[in-house]
Amino acid sequence: MPHRKWQGWALAMVVASVSSVLVETLQQFLPLRVASNLDVLYNTGGAACGATLATFPLFSRFWAQGKALRRRWFVGDSSADYALLLIGLWFLTQLNPAIPLFGMVVLPEGLPQPYISPLQDPQLFLMLIEGGSAMLNLAGSLLFLTCFLSRRQYQLRAIAYFLLTVIVLKLVTAGALLKPALFFQWVNLNVALGLLGGLLLVWVVTRGQRWPQTVGAMLCLLLSQLVVSFWPLSGLQSDVLSLFRWSYGHLLNMSALVDLVADLWPLAAFACLLLSLRQQGRR
């Protein structure tokens, strides 16, 4: 078995190195891209770290403990495995500190003209959308987590760990990337009120069995996308970069990656919940 692990390590290194060289070679022919031997070195180094973590005997006990925690905390359905992957990807969507916690981008200031608000007060309409989006995003994310837990007694701890992790991520990224005056750009009063409403909604729904939580998560995901469709503001990349300490090109790439994952995540999560409902029905 150790011999096969080291064979896998070597194969991973070869595949990563060859893939990186091919990508950098292709970039030589793209006018908007710049090939770099440092990128090959960084990609190969990252592959070496990942392959080592997967095969080195020192980490075998760590992976065994992780599998034990997965079996104890989460249901045995295959949908829970997909859910854990999606939860990890969800944290990736929170790495942009310019995006409010569980909320929308609030830039630019002012409404596009002409704009007809469904309410007489456009500012109140925006506040309701922003707070409602935060409530639905929080409720959908937390219910997506709780409906895959194996026991109800784990709900409070799982929610606490989830919220603590995302808050730490926001604090770290805000401190590292945003200008000091904009450190708390990722939270505002509307979002805070929406989050309180989301926690109340989660508390009510988690009193029930697993299937109501699954359906509740699906409804929150659908409604959150509906609310987003009414959001009239759209920020430009230049507006977002003005919040950061610097405006290097890699910030544009990070923002684009986060936006792409955030756009695709609700669809993937909804499909995972449908699979979960199907597996629950078979039981």
N, C-alpha and C positions, 0 to 999 in steps of 0.2 A: 504493500500500500504506500509506504513512503516513496518508493521508487516511482510509482505512478504519479504521485503528487508533484515530484520534481520534474517529471516529463510534462505535466500540465503547465507548470511554471515556465519552462523553457518555451513551450508552444505559445503561451500567452505573450511572452516577450517578443518572439519572432513575428507574430501577427500584428502586435502593436507597433513595432518598429517599421515593418514593411508598409502598413497602412499609413503611418505618419509620413514616411518618405514619399509615398504616392500622392498624398494630399498636398504636401508642400511642392512637389514637382508640378502638379496640376495648377497650383496658384501662380506659377511662373507665366502661364498663358492667360491669366485673368487680369485685366487692366486695373481693377479696383482692389486687388489683393497683392500682398507682399509675402514672398516665400522667405522663410527664416530657418537656419539650422538650429537656432535656439528652441524653436517650436518643436522640432524633432526630439531634441534633448529633453524638453519638459514633458512631452507626451510619453516618451519612453520611460522617463523617471516615474511618472504617475502610474503607468502600467506596472512597473516593477513594484511599487508600493502596494497596489491592489492585489497583484498576484502573490506577493509575500504574505499579506494578511489572510489570503484564502488558503495557503498551503503550509505555512510555517507551523511546526508543531507547537510553538509557544502559544499560538492563538487557538489551538484546537479546543482547549477548555472554555475559552470565551465563546466560541461558536456553539458549543454544547449547552452552555448556560443560556444563550440566546434562544436556542430551540426549546429548551425547557420552559422558559418564560412565555414563549409563543403558545405552547401547548396548554399552559396553565391559565393564561389571561384571555386567550381568544378561542372562539369556537373552532371545531375541527374541519369546517367546510373549506373547500378550496377558495371560495370567494374571500375568506379572511386573509389569505396570502396576497391576493391582488389588492385588498384593502390596505394592508400594511405598506405595500409598495406605493400606493397612491397617497397615503398619509405622509410618507417621506417626500414625495414630489410636492405635496401641498406646502410643506415648509419652505421649499425652494421658491414658491410664489410669494413668500413674505420677505425675501431678501432685499427687495428694493425699498429703502426707507422713505422714498418719496410717496409711496402708496400708503394711505391710512390703514390702520390695523383693522382687518376684515372689511375694509371699505373701498371707496372709489378714489380715483385721482381727482383732486379738487381744482386743478389748474385747467385753463387760465381763469382769472377772476373776470366776472362779467358774463352776460348772456349773449349768444350770437343774435344778431338782429336781421330781419324781424323775428321775434319769438313770441308765441302765444302760449301762455301758461294755462294748464287746466284749472288752476286756482287763481283767484283774484290777486293773491300775493305771490309773485314768482319766487321770492326768497323763502317763503314758508314751504313752497312746493319742493325746492331744492333741499331744504332741511329734512323734510319728510322722506324724500328719496334716499338721501345719504344715510339717515338714521335707520330707515327700513332695510337698506342694503346691508348695513353692518349687522343688524339683528338677524336677517335671513342667512347671511354668510356664516355668522358664528353658530347659529342653531344648526344649519346644515352640516357644518364641519364637525361639531361635537356629536350630533346624532349619528353621523357617518362612523364616528369612532365607537360610540357606545353600543350600536346595534351589532357589533361584531365581538363584544366582550362575552366571555363565557359565563360570568356571574354578575349579578347586580351589585354585589358588594365591592366590585372593582371600579364602579362608575365614578365615584367621587375622586379617587386617586388618579384615575386615568385622565379625567378632565383637568385636574390640577396640574399634572405633569404636562399635558398638552398646552395649556395656557402659559405655564411658566416657560416652556421651551420657546414659544413664539414671541413672548415678551422679551426674553433674553436676546433672541435673534434680532428683534427690532432695535433694542438698545445698542447692541454691538454694531450693527450696520449703520445706525444713525450716528453713533459716535465716531465711526471710522470714515464715513463718506459725506455726511451732511455738514453744512456750515453751522457753527455753534449756535447762531441765533435761531436756527431751524431744527434744533435737536428733537423737538416733540412735534415735528410736522406729521408724523405717522398717527397722531391721535388728535381729536378735537372734541368739542362738546357734543355735537350731533352724533359722532361715532360712539362716544362714551354712553350716551343715553340709549342708543341702539343696542350696544353690547349688554347693557343691563336688561333690556327687554328680551334679548336673545337668551340670556342665562335663565330668565324666568320661564321662557318657552321650553327650554331644554329640561328644566326641573319638572314641568308638568308632563311632558311626553315620556320622560324616562321612568315615570311611575308605572307605565304599562309594560307589556311583554316585548319580545324582540321584534315581532312583525310590525306593531305600531311605530316603533322607533325607525324601522326601515322605511316605511311609507312616509313618515314625517320627514326623514332626511331627503327623500325624493321630492316631496312637495316643496321643501325649503330651497332645494337646488333649482327647481323649475321657477319658482317665484322670484328668486334672486336674479335669474337671467332676465325675467320679465321686467323687473324693476330697473335693471341696467339699461334696457332698451329705451326707457324714458329719460335717461340722464343726458341733458343737452350739451354739457361741456366736454370738450376734448382738448387735451394739452398737447403741445408740440414737443418734440425731442429737445429743442432749444430751451423751452420753458422748464422742462424737468432738469436739464443739466445745470441750469442757473441755481438750483438748490444745493448742488454738490460743492465740495471744496475745490475740485478741479473738474475739467471737462474733457478728459481724455477719451479717445475713441472706444476703449474697452467698456466704458460705462454705457455707451449706446448698445453694445453687444449684450451686456448684462440685462439692460432694460428690455431689449427685444426678446431675449430668452425667457425672462420672467413673464412677460406679457403672453408669449406663445403658450407656455405651460399653464398659465392662469386661464387662458381661453379654452384650452383642451381639457382641463381638469374636470369641470362639471360634467362633460359628456362621458368621460371615462368613469367617473364616480357613479353616475346614473346607471351605466351599464353594469358596473360591479354590484350595485344594489339590486338590479333586476335579477342577476345571477343568484344573489343571496336569497331573494324571495322564492325563486324557483327551487333552490335547495331546501329552504324551509318547508315549502309545500310538499316535497317528497318525503320529508320526515313526518 
